Amino acid sequence: MTFEVRDVATLPAGSFDVALLLECLHDLPKPVATLRAVRKALAPGGAVVVMEERVDDAFGIPGGPFDRFCYGWSIFICLPGGMYEKGSAGTGTLLRQPTLRRYAEEAGYAGVEALPIEADPMRRWYRLVA
């Protein structure tokens, strides 16, 4: 088994069986380009697993307690960190399911499956279908 840490844009095509995007997609300035590069790097039959915060599917006022907690982090860390590049998506901490589905579709994925991992009350897990 080999693990690599490097820029996703430099990954060789068709060479990885699994890609894990663990609580990071919301921080990236160009999440669609990242998802596209990950899809390209997958070997046939490879899997992409995304883990993000378990926030509400839609914005609400005043928002649930966990959404408010995540917004607090987002305005100080996630959103500014992800806005450093021109043309940034500016996702911030609250990467809601519809937004992830849109990003995946724009990146060429066939679908997004929410995995039934209920034991983790703070995060949702997804499998992107290449």
Secondary structure, DSSP 8 states (H G I E B T S, - for coil): -----S-GGGS-TT-EEEEEEES-GGG-S-HHHHHHHHHHHEEEEEEEEEEEE---SS--SS--HHHHHHHHHIIIIIHHHHTSSTT-----S---HHHHHHHHHHTT-SEEEE---TT-TTEEEEEEE-
